[in-house]
Amino acid sequence: MKRSFLAAALVLAACTPPSPQSAAPACAAPLKPALQVDLYFGEVGPTQWAAFLDEEVTPRFPDGLSVIDVQGQYRNRQGTIGRERSRLLTVVVFDAPSHLAKVQAIVDSYKRRHHQESVLRVEQPVCVSL
C-alpha cells in the first residue's frame, strides 16, 4: 500500500475541520461523546504487524483498540488501480484533542518502518457507552 491511500489522504486533507459545535455530538445517556479514529494500513506480514502493535500502538492506546483485516483499492500516481489486503485500526478516544500527537506518531512510525507513502486517517465524532 505504498501509494494505497495517497489520493484519498490528499482529498481528506483538503476538508475543513468541523466546528467546535459539531465536533461533540449530543449524546443521550448513558452514551458519552467521543472521537473514533480509523487508520488504514498497507499490508505487512503478521510478525511485523504484531511488533508494530506491541511497540507503537498499544503503549499509546493501552485502554483498547480494534483491528480488522480489509481489502483496499486505490489509484496510484501512474493512474493504475491497485488492490491489496490492508488493516483497519480503530481507536475511540475521550480525550480529544490530546490524541492528535499519539495518532500522528503512529502514522509516522508506520510509514517510516514499512516504507509506506501514506496511512489513511479518518476521524469522526461518535456517542459511546462502555
C-alpha positions in Angstrom: 0.0 0.0 0.0 2.9 2.3 -0.7 0.6 4.6 -2.6 -2.6 3.0 -1.4 -4.4 5.9 0.1 -2.3 8.8 -1.0 -5.1 10.3 -3.3 -7.7 9.8 -0.6 -5.5 11.3 2.0 -4.9 14.4 -0.1 -8.7 14.8 -0.6 -9.3 14.4 3.1 -6.5 16.8 4.0 -8.4 19.4 2.0 -11.5 19.0 4.1 -12.4 21.8 6.5 -12.3 20.6 10.1 -15.6 20.5 11.9 -16.6 23.5 14.0 -16.3 23.0 17.8 -20.1 22.8 17.9 -20.3 19.8 15.5 -17.2 18.1 17.0 -19.1 16.8 20.0 -22.4 15.2 19.2 -25.4 15.4 21.6 -25.5 12.0 23.2 -28.4 10.5 25.1 -27.5 9.0 28.5 -25.8 6.6 29.1 -23.9 7.4 25.9 -21.0 9.9 26.1 -19.3 12.0 23.3 -16.1 10.6 22.0 -14.0 10.5 18.8 -13.5 7.5 16.6 -10.1 7.4 14.9 -9.8 4.9 12.0 -6.3 4.3 10.4 -5.9 2.2 7.3 -2.5 0.5 7.0 -1.0 -1.2 4.0 -0.2 -4.9 4.2 2.8 -6.2 6.1 3.5 -9.7 7.4 1.8 -10.9 10.6 5.1 -10.8 12.6 5.8 -7.2 11.5 2.2 -6.1 12.3 2.3 -7.7 15.8 5.6 -6.0 16.6 4.2 -2.7 15.4 1.1 -3.0 17.5 3.1 -4.0 20.6 5.8 -1.3 20.2 3.9 1.7 18.7 0.2 1.4 19.1 -0.5 -0.3 22.5 1.8 2.0 24.5 -0.1 5.0 23.1 -3.6 3.5 23.5 -3.5 0.8 26.2 -7.2 1.0 27.0 -8.2 -0.8 23.9 -8.5 -0.8 20.1 -9.8 -2.9 17.3 -8.1 -4.3 14.2 -9.9 -5.6 11.1 -8.4 -7.2 8.0 -9.9 -5.4 5.0 -9.4 -5.2 1.2 -8.2 -1.9 -0.1 -8.3 -0.3 -3.6 -6.5 2.9 -4.7 -5.3 4.7 -7.8 -1.5 5.2 -7.8 0.4 8.2 -9.2 0.6 6.5 -12.6 -3.2 6.1 -12.7 -3.2 2.3 -12.2 -5.8 0.8 -9.9 -4.1 -1.2 -7.1 -5.7 -3.7 -4.7 -4.2 -5.2 -1.6 -5.1 -6.6 1.8 -5.0 -3.9 4.4 -5.6 -3.4 8.1 -8.1 -1.1 9.7 -7.2 0.1 13.2 -10.0 1.8 15.2 -9.5 3.6 18.5 -12.1 5.5 20.4 -10.8 8.4 22.4 -12.4 10.6 25.0 -9.5 13.0 25.4 -9.6 14.8 22.1 -7.5 16.7 21.0 -4.7 15.2 23.2 -4.8 12.1 21.0 -3.5 14.0 18.0 0.2 13.7 18.7 -0.2 10.0 19.6 -2.0 9.2 16.3 0.5 11.2 14.3 3.4 9.3 15.9 1.8 6.0 15.0 1.2 7.1 11.4 4.8 8.5 11.1 6.3 5.4 12.6 4.4 3.0 10.3 5.3 5.0 7.2 9.0 5.0 8.2 9.2 1.4 9.4 7.4 -0.1 6.4 8.3 2.3 3.7 4.7 3.4 3.1 3.8 6.7 1.4 0.6 7.1 3.4 -1.7 5.9 6.1 -5.4 6.9 5.5 -6.8 8.6 8.7 -10.5 9.2 9.3 -11.8 10.8 12.5 -15.5 11.3 13.4 -17.5 12.2 16.5 -19.4 9.4 18.0 -21.6 8.5 21.0 -20.2 5.7 23.2 -21.3 3.6 26.1 -18.8 1.3 27.8 
